Amino acid sequence: MPGNRDEGGGRHVPGCLVLANRGDFRHGGDDHDRGTHHDDHGHGDHDDDDTPTTTTTKAPTKHPVPAPVTVSFTAKSSSLSSSDKSAIKALAKKLSRGASVTVTGYAKSNAALAKKRAQAVAAFLKGAASVTVSIKTVTNVAKNAAVVTTTKQ
């Protein structure tokens, strides 16, 4: 069969799929006539098996990188509110297993508080998703927050 030609004159080999304007031919030892073309293409005997054969290969799904999530704190606090926990859980659902995030804790002139805020967010996120977390602190900005940024999805 290596010398067979399809209706368009192109060569095909056993095991290949040839789609023609007037039908499709599936080769895997026997030729399968889909009944929509003439038998003048030189293939010889045909099966009457009209069972379609489909093979689908899925490409790996890439997850989009989620937008950063900002968690707000009351002054001098590192406790997460229920709405902040909900926001972190929503982010966790968007993260791929093994994703990497950076949690940046903010507290004006208070490195310990900034770190506690980042750690509180990181601990809750790790409990909700299998991720790698890096922690940063910023103390030169008057901001009662922590920001979670996805660095690798």
Secondary structure, DSSP 8 states (H G I E B T S, - for coil): -TT-B-TTS-B--TT-EEEETTEEEEESSSEEE-SSS-S-SS----B---------------------EEEE--TT-----HHHHHHHHHHHHHS-TT-EEEEEEE-TT-HHHHHHHHHHHHHHHHHHS--EEEEEEE-SS---EEEEEEEE-
